Amino acid sequence: MRLVIDLRSDTLTKPTPGMLAAMAEAEVGDEQYREDPTVNELQRRCAELLGKEAALFLPTATMANQVALRAQTRPGSVLLAEERTHVLVYEMGGPAIHSGLVMRGAACEAGVLPAERIEAEPELGPGGIVVLENTHRSAGGRIWPLDGFAAAAAAARERDARVHLDGARLFNASVAAGLPPAVWAEHADTVTLCFSKGLGCPFGAILAGPAETIERAWEGKFLLGGALRQAGIAAAAMLYALDHQVERLADDHARARRLAEGIGGDVAATETNFVAIPDAPGARERLRDRGVLVGVLRPGWLRAVTHLGVGDEEIERAVELIPEALAVPA
Ligand SMILES: Cc1ncc(COP(=O)(O)O)c(C=O)c1O
């Protein structure tokens, strides 16, 4: 059987034997009654890790983002974000549907929304929110420089708007930059973390923020059908990931750099686990025919994403196969 190298996404990761054992041994209770001890412990640890008063377990990062918006905004207000931000592009219009927000996207370099662009947004104000994504998915897993992040958050505050950090891959930013996640979280009101990507969990996300906001977010989680029962099984996987699978993200980053280097990609822009590949007619299909699966980064660009299911051998093979497939004229 031919080896398939699956670089479509870091969500393809499967639980490791150690994670499965932790899930099997999880102490559980009714999460909707707030009686699941493993969920409660996960929430405590994540709040502490991010320097926030409280944290809430959610099944997905999409739901974490959506309840964060609903908990902090008023219908008719502006949500401003970089134009390819996940909440604007991949959440099915959720901010408009669930929170009645007017969604505004700004074209920016490397996913970074400059403070001046926030200052220039005419209707951003009380009841509105600015969403910053770190790492930035559609920019190719780019890391938000801390000073720019702080300035953007300050510009939002200046307009009495809230700041939400979609940190679905904040651990990637943290490991790559050698900074704790809390240094970005400090500047945001609320923070989403996702555990089903590079951290390798089957599902699970966290929203952290002020206790009062998290209480409102709990109502949103209920409303959307996200209050679970014996969710400790997922929370055990997430705690396991916190203890065993954060530092290893550095391996994914090193492999992404090696891949970018090997295929003549932009190594400097390969800051975490995404490698951007220029798209061309039929390129994805030609790659697939050679056994390399890639995903879509943004219009005109494909992505190869490293994750715990991809080792050095697969990367070396991809270094040979990708240029070969791309060199074939369409
Ligand atoms: C930046 C970002 N935010 C949020 C999400 C949503 O995650 P989930 O699939 O857990 O809803 C994703 C998923 O790819 C993402 O890349």
The ligand as an SDF file (V2000), in Angstrom:
LIG
                    3D

 16 16  0  0  0  0  0  0  0  0999 V2000
   -7.9760   30.0670   14.2090 C   0  0  0  0  0  0  0  0  0  0  0  0
   -9.0850   29.0890   14.4260 C   0  0  0  0  0  0  0  0  0  0  0  0
  -10.0600   29.3960   15.2860 N   0  0  0  0  0  0  0  0  0  0  0  0
  -11.0760   28.5400   15.5340 C   0  0  0  0  0  0  0  0  0  0  0  0
  -11.1450   27.3150   14.9130 C   0  0  0  0  0  0  0  0  0  0  0  0
  -12.3280   26.4240   15.1820 C   0  0  0  0  0  0  0  0  0  0  0  0
  -11.9890   25.2400   15.8020 O   0  0  0  0  0  0  0  0  0  0  0  0
  -13.0460   24.0590   15.9780 P   0  0  0  0  0  0  0  0  0  0  0  0
  -12.8920   23.1990   14.7910 O   0  0  0  0  0  0  0  0  0  0  0  0
  -12.6450   23.4040   17.2640 O   0  0  0  0  0  0  0  0  0  0  0  0
  -14.4130   24.6570   16.0690 O   0  0  0  0  0  0  0  0  0  0  0  0
  -10.1510   26.9520   14.0020 C   0  0  0  0  0  0  0  0  0  0  0  0
  -10.2230   25.6260   13.3210 C   0  0  0  0  0  0  0  0  0  0  0  0
   -9.5770   25.3190   12.3920 O   0  0  0  0  0  0  0  0  0  0  0  0
   -9.0950   27.8630   13.7440 C   0  0  0  0  0  0  0  0  0  0  0  0
   -8.1240   27.5850   12.8560 O   0  0  0  0  0  0  0  0  0  0  0  0
  1  2  1  0
  2  3  1  0
  2 15  2  0
  3  4  2  0
  4  5  1  0
  5  6  1  0
  5 12  2  0
  6  7  1  0
  7  8  1  0
  8  9  2  0
  8 10  1  0
  8 11  1  0
 12 13  1  0
 12 15  1  0
 13 14  2  0
 15 16  1  0
M  END
$$$$
